[in-house]
Amino acid sequence: MPKGHRQFIIGLLLGLAGTSCDQDTRRAGSSSMVPEPRPVAEILQIEDETQFAIALSNLVFAREAAVGYAQLSIPERVVFCVDGLEREVNNGGFAQFFENSAGDHALDTIDGLRALGAPKLAALVTEAVRMFPQGRPATDRERRQRQLDQLDQAARDRLDQLDTAFYQSPENLAALERAYVRAHQDQFRMP
């Protein structure tokens, strides 16, 4: 299933389950919005790619909500960042990624993609990051939104081109993520 379609389906399923696909809403909402997370060993048994992605996302987002980003293990951060990137770009492009809280961790997202073995996607995010002053988007969301608003038309056009390249990437994030999680499953904890 193409990446964009998978994320649309994930968003749709989360919406039907009463769960928001936007991590900002998850943080602001009650814990009843997020389905009960499952242990990583159980998640790895899920064969369906979409259901696997939903369950893994539920686990890392619940853990981040419970302990904060800084307390996540490195593998949990990798999944948290890559999930945020994929969800935001597939739903609204790189502009949406940078507008929302997923963009708070743009530089960690690049490292996460490299850790997964997705160098082409890491290069796309690196190029998107370079559109910002000093090649570093602010980690503060409001400041980063102002930076984004100040991008010239050439930079905005390039972000649109990067969106297209992202959608057409041959790197299968779901397969890469599954292999990465399997190799680091002892570092995924329940909230």
Sequence and secondary structure as in RCSB ss.txt:
>XXXX:A:sequence
MPKGHRQFIIGLLLGLAGTSCDQDTRRAGSSSMVPEPRPVAEILQIEDETQFAIALSNLVFAREAAVGYAQLSIP
ERVVFCVDGLEREVNNGGFAQFFENSAGDHALDTIDGLRALGAPKLAALVTEAVRMFPQGRPATDRERRQRQLDQ
LDQAARDRLDQLDTAFYQSPENLAALERAYVRAHQDQFRMP
>XXXX:A:secstr
  HHHHHHHHHHHHHHTT  S HHHHHHS GGGS     HHHHTT  SHHHHHHHHHHHHHHHHHHH GGGS HH
HHHHHHHHHHHHHHHHHHHHHHHHSGGGGGHHHHHHHHHHHT HHHHHHHHHHHTTSGGG   SSHHHHHHHHHT
  HHHHHHHHHHHHHHHT    HHHHHHHHHHHTGGG    
